[in-house]
């Protein structure tokens, strides 16, 4: 569920920020706390940096948190506040996930994790309560609302989304309150958080419906067609968040590009060929193991391989992962033997991207592992998501400009934002004015690094 906003292949600037946030976790909560470092916390830090509430890492900053571990950076008071908040946010997400596992599966591992994180959880709750004295009761009400929806059995997807939407909206707005920004900015942070939370639940329900159906667990999705609709809803919610970010900090901002990148990977997953899944007990990973593995990996779970589990540097996008990429970029293998083992010391393996298929650029720019042929292969491989050394828009400027005047189809309603299909590719879009119904013809009137502005016709 959490670990949704992964963008490990986006570029060097993102990897630097990820490593920076990972180091913040390390300094505040200890080395092992970085196991629960989350992409949502990185996104929140990036949003604060784009809003100039703190600074982005310098151009020379390392892209691997291992290189950071003994750095004594000088930070402003504002940067310390953002770092503290994002670390507490990551721990809170881990707490919520473990509590959900205990409620659903009575997981002993989740109980142990809650005990192990108890001091970090307590510090985080104290910090949130210092911003809003009603934090504890608000959190419990949100969790109870989610549990009630799950126990109801007849709730639709919108009811499932409600509690997580409210929770993320509340937590994003708390950062604005902590930093004492203006009311309009707090309201926008609230709206962005709400879209992100709603998208997470729609995606989670869409991906887990077969497993939940097998186990008799609550899920409003009951068919592959409904799963496809839920993935579209997840895209629509992210589209709304992205347009808000674009309006606040620009379409080429890191936060807008994180969301654009995630939308592209959701499109790949939604439009990929259906995979036949055998629902025998031997082939279905237990809910507790899958969910715990998702938190430990911070990039979602991977049915095809376990290659993401050892990477602390922004993750990768495998064909079996939430990223939806085509083929495993870390070389596959259940223990990451040929893949990503760059930040944590996995059985003595150091270095980065050792697999012959590795093209994620996930941590180190100069990969010292692998054969010379492998290195040449990686260096000559075309980059489908932009130059990994920079943070570039997914579409080149000339390609964006050429879209103006072209026609497409609205996938779902645009009210005012959503997704359009243009020449076989899905794009985040918003209407120039008014509402556009689902399946309506649209024409592009404006385009930027994030998405398209369209009108009917």
N, C-alpha and C positions, 0 to 999 in steps of 0.2 A: 504494500500500500504506500508506504513512504519510501523515498529514494526514487521518486517519479521524475523529477526535473533533471535527469542526467543529461549532460552535454559534454562528455569527455572528449569527443572528437571535434569540438567547436574551434579550438585554437589555443595558442600559447597563452594569450591573455587570460582566458578562462582557467587554464591549468594553474597559472600563477595564483589566481584568486582562490582556487580550490586549496592549493597548498598553504596559502596564507591562513585560510579559515581552519584548516586541519591543525596548523601550528597553534592557532589560538585555543583550540580545544585541548591540545596537548598541554599547553602552559597552564590552563585553568583547571582542568579536570583530570590530568594525568594521561600517560601515553595510551593506556588501554581504552580510555574513553573515545579515542579516535575510531574505534570499531563502530561507534554509533553516530559518527559524523554523517550528516545527511545533505543531499543535494538541495533540499528545500532551504536549509540554513545557509548554504552557499548563495542561493538565489536571493535570499533576503539581504545578505551582506552586499551582493552586487547591486541590488536596488538602492540600498543606502549610499553606496559609492557613486552610482549614477546620479543620485539626487544631491551629490556633493556634501553629504552628511559625514562622510569619511573619505579617505583616499583609496584609489586603486593601488595595487602593488606597483613598484617601479619597474621600468622596462627590463632592468637587469635582475629582477627578483627570480629566485629559483622556481622551477616548476614541480619540484618534489619536496614534500614536507620533511623528508629525512634531512635534506640540506638545510632546513630551517631550524633544526631542533635545538641548537645551542646558540642561535642568534639572539642578541639582546636588542631588539628593535625599540626605537624611541617612538612612542605613539602619543598622539594628543589625547586629551580627556575624552573628546567626542569619539575617537576611534576605539578607545578602551570600552566605552559604553556600548558601541555597536558590537564589538567582539564578545563582550560579556553576554549580551542579549542573544546573539546568534548561537553561542555555545549552549546557553540555557534552553534555547528553542530546540536544538538538536537532541538534547537529553530529554526534553518533554515529549518529543515525538517518539523516542525510544520507549519512554514510560507508557505512553498511550498504547503503543503497539504490543508491549508485553502484557499490559492489563487486558487487552483484547484477547490475546492468546490464552491467558489464564481463564477468562470468562468462557471462551469458545471450546477450548480443548483441555483445560486444567493442566496446562503445560508445566512440568517441573522445571524445565530449562528457563522458561519465562519467569517463574517465581524466583529462581536463583538470580537471574539478571536484575530483577527489581530489587532484590536484597543487595546485590553487588553495587548497584548504582544509587543506593538510598541516600548517600551524602550529597552526591551531585544533584539528585532530584530535589532534595530539601533546599539546597542553595538556589536552584532554579526557581522553585516555588516562592522563596523569600524575595527573589529579585522581581518576579512578576507581581507579587503582592505589594511591593513597595511602589509600583506604578499604579496599581488598582487594588484597593483593599478588598474588593469583592471578587478577586481572581479565583480563590478556592471554590466558592459557591458557583461561580460562572462555569468553571471547568467541570465540576460534578454534574451540573445541569445539562451541559452539552453531552457528556458521556452517557448520562441516563437517557437522554432523548434518543441517542443512537441505539442503545440497548433496547429501548422500547420499540423502535421501528423494526429491529431485527426479530424481536419476539412476536410481533404482530402477525407476520406471515402473509399479509395481504397488501403490504405497502409497495408502491411503485418506486421507480428509480429516483424520481424527484424527492420523495420522502427520505430515501436513503442518503441522498446528497445533502439534505438540509443541515444535519448536525455538523458534518465536516466542513461544509461551506461556512457555517456560523463560527466554528472554531478557528479556522484559518483566518477568516476576516478579523476576528477579535485579536488574534495574536499579531497579525501584521499591523493592525492599528495601534497595538500596545507599543511597538517600536517607535511609531511617530509620537505617541504621548511621552515616552521616555526621553526622546530627543527634543521635545517641546517645539515641534514644527507647527505650522499654521493648520487651522481646522480643515481647510480644503485638501491639504496634502494627506492628513489623517484619513479623511473620507475616501480618497483615492487608494491609499494603502489598504483600507478596509475592503474596497471593491476588488482590488487585485487579489488579495488573499482569498476572498470568497470564490472567485473564479477558479483559482488554483485548487482549493479544497474540493469544489464540486467536480472538477475534472479528474482529480485523483480517484474519487469514489466511482465515477462512471467507468473509468478505465479498469479499476479493480474488479468491479462487478462483471465487466465484459470478459476479462481474462480468466476469471475463476469460476464461471457459471457451471462448467461441466464437473469440476471437482466438488463444488458446493452441492450440486444436484445429486451427485453420487453419495455424499455424506449427510444429506438432509439438512444442510446449513442454509441460513437465510440468504437469499439472493433474488432480486426481482427479475433477473435475466434467466430465461428458460429455453432459449433456442439460439442457433447460430445467427439467424436473422436479427433477433433482438440484440445479440452481442454486437453485430455490425452497427446497429442504430446507436447503441451505447458508446461505441468508439467514436462515432460522429459527434455525439453530444460532448464527449471529452474534448474533441477538437474545437467545437464551438466555444466551450468555456475558456480554453486556452487562447483562442482567437480574441475573445473579449479582454482577457488579461493583457495580451500583447498590444492591442490598440490603446489601452490605458497607459501602458508603459511607454509606447511610442509618443503619445501626447505629452507625457510628463518629461521624458528625458531623451526623446528622439528615436527614430526608427533604427538607427545604427548603434544604439546603446547596447551594452552587453546584455542587459536584462531582456530587451526586445529580441535580441538574437538567440538567447537561450530558449525562449518560448518558440521562436520561429524554427529553431533546430528540432525541438521536441515535437512540434506539429508535423514536420517533415517525416520524422521517424514513426509517428502514429499513422500517417498516411500510408507508409510502406507496410506497416503491420495490418492495417485495415484492408488493404487491397492485395495482400499476398494471397497465394493460393491456399485454400483450406487444407489443414493438416489433419490427417486421420489420427485420432488419439484413442488408444486402448485404455479403458477405464477399469482395468483389473486392479486388484489390490496391490499386486507386486509392482505395477507401473505408476501408481499414483503416490506421490510424495505426501506425507502427512501434512495437514494444515499447519501444525506447530512448527515442523521442520522448515517448510517452505517460507513461512512468515519470518521466522527467526533468521533464516538464511538471507532473506531480503534485507533485513536491518543490518546484518553483519556486512553485507556486500554494499549497501547503500545505493546500489544501482538496480534494484529489483532482482528477481530470481531468474535463473536460466535453466530451462529444461534440457537444453542440448549439451551443455557443458558447465563446468564450475570455474571457468577461466576468470570470471570477474571477481572472484572472492579474494584474491590476493592483492588487488590493486588499490592503493590509497591515493591515486593521482588523478581522479576525474573519471575513471571507469572506461569501459569500452562498449561497443555496440555489436553484439553478436546476433546471428540469425535467430537464436533461441531466447534472447534476452528481451527485456522490455523495449530496448532501443529499436528493434525491428530491422537492423541492418542486414545486408545480404552476406552471410558467411561470417564466421568467427574471426575477428580481427586479432585475437590473441593466440591463435594457433590451436585453440581447443585443448582438450585434455582435462580430466577431472581434477587434477591437482595443480593446474597451471604450469605443468612441467615445461611446456614450450611457450608459455605465454607471459602474462603480465605479472611480474613479481618485483616491482620497482621500489616500493616504499617500506613495506614491512619485510623483515628478514624471514622468508619462508624456507626453512630447512637449509639455510646457508646460501640460498640463491639470491644473488644481487643482480643489479643491472636492470634492463628494461626491454620489453617488447622483443623477447628472444625468439618468438615463433616465426616460422618462415612466412606465414600469412599476415604477420602483424603490420598494420598500417595506421594504427590509431594515434601514434605519436604521443602516447598517453602520459609520459612523464619526462623522459630525458630526450633532449634533441639529438644528442650524439650517442646512438645505441652501440655499445661495444660488444654486444653478443650476437650470435648468429654468423653464418658464413658470409664471405664477401659477395657471393652470388645473391644471397638473401638480402643483403644491404642494398645492392644495386637494384634488385627487384623492387624493394620498398621505395627507394629514391626515385625510380622511374614511374611508379604507379600513379595514375592520375588521381588528384584529390577531388572527391565528389562533394565535400562539404567545406570547401574553401581552404586556403593555405593554412596549414597547421601552425605556422609561426606567427600568424596574425589573427586578429578577430575581424573577419570579413563577412559582409552580408552573404546569404546563401546564393542569391542571384547577383550576377555582375550588373553594374549600372546600365551598360548598354542593353542588356537583356530586359531589365526592368522597363526602360523607356520604350522598348519595342512592343510592350504589351498594351499600351494605350490605344484604344479603339477596337481591340479585339473582343470577341463575344465568348461567353461561357454559360455555365448553368449553375444555379444556386443549389448546393447540396444541403438541404434543410433550410429553414427560414433565416433570413438576415434581419436581425432585430436588435440593434442595427448591424451587429457583426456576426460572422459565421465563416463558412467555407464555400468556395466556388471551385468548379472544375473548369479548367481552361487548357485546351489542347492536350488533354490527357493527364494534366498535373493539377493537384489540389493546392490552393493558396488561401491563406487567411484574407478575409475581405470584410469591408463594411460598406454600408449604403451611403450614397451621397445625400439622400434625404429619404425619410419614411421607412416603411417596412417592405421587404421583398419576400414573397412566398417561396416555399420550397419548390424546386424543379423549374423555377422561372428562368427565362433567358435574361442574361445581364450583359452589360457592356462596360468595359474598363474606361474610366475617365481620368484616374490618377493612379500612380504607382510609386512606391518607395521601397526602401531596403527591407521593410517588414512585410508589407502586403499590398493589396489592391483596393482602390475605392471604385465602386461600381454603381450603375443605375440600371433600372429596368430596360429591357430591350436589347 
